[in-house]
Amino acid sequence: MTGGAEKIASGINGLLKQLDVVSHNVANAQTAGFKKRLLTFHQEYQKRLEALRGDCSVRNVPIRTDQTVDFSQGMLIQTERPLDLGLEGRGFLTVQTSGGPLYTRSGCLRINELGQLTDLGGRIVSGDNGPINLPPGTGEVDLRISSDGMIRAGDAEVGKLRLADFGDQEDRLIPAGMGVFAAPADLQPNPAVNLKIRQGYQEGSNVQMVRELVNMVSLSRMYEANMNVLKRQQENAQTVLGVANVT
């Protein structure tokens, strides 16, 4: 494969990765607390596309496919369910796992058979002093959760949510599946002082569906155009080889 064809093939791989990212965003557009994924490749490609005034070839595009997460705020949606917690502002809920703490913006909680708060994946929700253990017989309707994360069952305080903030380092968080993120070993959170908990709300996904669908159509056209360019280059190379063999 020639150098030009190799660059086009590399660009096509970048387009496929971007299509995967867009498809993932679209599939999770209705997932509470979901944060859309971004790919560096698409941003660089769009700049190059504008500079070339419509030339869809990726031959001269710097190919990078670094994936990042957009942690911008999603819309708060009222559900009136006591264990739906909408997060307003920067920060995360903390959940416990055997591999260490993970962090999430999805505040759809449950009470397990041990009377502990969990997320939808069954992971224990962390309080400032460990798991939050509710008094026997406590139901969802008995809980009151204030904006700072303090949890009360009736008149008794039973714990406070451990709210984490990574500041301008949150882009180093690593998606770990099912709406949670892992922090690198050298990254430790601070208490989230500007995060407010809204009981009876869910934070919606920050995916803009129309924009993602437009991106999907655009990327599909780019993919088709570059496949045609690659096909023509291969046909030209075969023609040259055929002439050389005849002579």
C-alpha positions, -999 to 999 in steps of 0.1 A, spaced: 0 0 0 14 35 -9 20 62 16 -11 81 4 -33 50 6 -19 42 41 -29 77 53 -64 73 38 -68 39 54 -56 54 88 -82 82 83 -109 57 75 -101 38 108 -104 72 126 -138 77 110 -150 43 121 -139 50 157 -158 83 156 -189 65 143 -186 41 172 -184 71 196 -214 88 181 -234 55 181 -225 51 218 -237 86 225 -270 81 206 -276 47 224 -272 65 258 -291 97 251 -319 86 276 -295 72 302 -296 93 334 -262 109 342 -246 98 310 -218 120 297 -211 121 260 -179 109 246 -157 130 223 -130 120 199 -101 143 190 -100 130 155 -134 144 146 -125 179 158 -93 180 139 -110 165 108 -137 192 109 -111 220 110 -93 204 81 -125 200 62 -134 236 65 -99 246 54 -102 224 23 -137 238 15 -154 205 11 -125 182 1 -134 149 20 -100 133 16 -82 125 48 -48 121 32 -34 152 48 -53 152 81 -33 147 113 -49 114 126 -54 113 164 -81 93 181 -78 104 217 -112 98 234 -124 123 261 -155 127 281 -177 159 281 -187 164 318 -209 194 311 -242 196 331 -272 177 319 -308 189 323 -324 181 357 -357 161 352 -382 159 381 -393 123 389 -405 128 425 -389 94 434 -371 98 468 -340 79 457 -336 97 424 -308 123 431 -300 149 405 -265 163 406 -262 201 400 -227 214 397 -193 199 394 -187 166 413 -196 129 416 -212 104 439 -188 78 452 -195 41 451 -174 13 466 -161 -17 447 -136 -45 455 -111 -27 432 -115 7 450 -138 37 447 -156 46 415 -174 78 407 -207 85 390 -232 112 380 -261 87 379 -281 93 411 -307 65 406 -303 47 439 -318 16 455 -319 1 490 -305 -35 491 -315 -63 514 -289 -52 540 -305 -18 543 -276 -1 524 -279 25 496 -266 12 462 -265 23 426 -283 5 399 -253 -18 395 -256 -29 431 -224 -10 441 -225 4 477 -229 41 478 -202 57 500 -209 80 528 -183 102 545 -178 74 571 -182 43 548 -214 26 537 -247 43 545 -267 18 567 -303 26 571 -324 17 602 -344 -15 598 -376 -11 580 -366 22 564 -383 27 530 -376 52 502 -405 74 513 -389 78 548 -357 93 535 -349 130 532 -317 140 514 -306 177 517 -287 196 490 -254 190 508 -260 152 507 -271 147 544 -295 118 547 -322 116 573 -346 88 581 -374 105 600 -357 129 624 -324 109 626 -293 116 606 -280 83 591 -251 95 570 -239 119 545 -230 112 508 -194 112 499 -193 138 472 -161 140 452 -146 168 430 -116 164 407 -115 201 397 -98 207 364 -84 172 365 -117 154 359 -107 149 322 -83 123 335 -111 101 348 -115 68 329 -149 54 319 -154 20 337 -188 11 322 -224 14 335 -220 51 341 -191 50 365 -155 64 362 -122 53 377 -95 77 388 -58 70 381 -38 60 412 -21 95 414 -54 114 413 -73 120 445 -106 139 448 -114 168 471 -148 171 488 -173 186 463 -183 220 479 -201 234 449 -222 203 441 -259 203 451 -281 172 454 -317 175 442 -338 148 457 -366 136 434 -347 145 402 -325 128 377 -297 145 357 -304 137 321 -278 128 295 -259 158 281 -261 142 246 -277 165 220 -295 140 199 -300 162 168 -263 171 167 -252 135 171 -275 123 143 -262 150 120 -226 139 129 -236 103 121 -248 113 86 -218 135 80 -194 108 91 -211 82 70 -207 104 39 -171 110 48 -165 73 51 -181 65 18 -161 93 0 -128 81 14 -135 45 5 -141 57 -30 -108 76 -30 -90 45 -17 -106 23 -43 -95 46 -71 -60 47 -58 -59 9 -57 -73 7 -93 -47 32 -105 -19 12 -89 -32 -20 -105 -33 -2 -139 3 10 -135 14 -25 -126 -4 -40 -156 13 -16 -180 47 -23 -164 42 -60 -168 33 -56 -205 64 -35 -213 
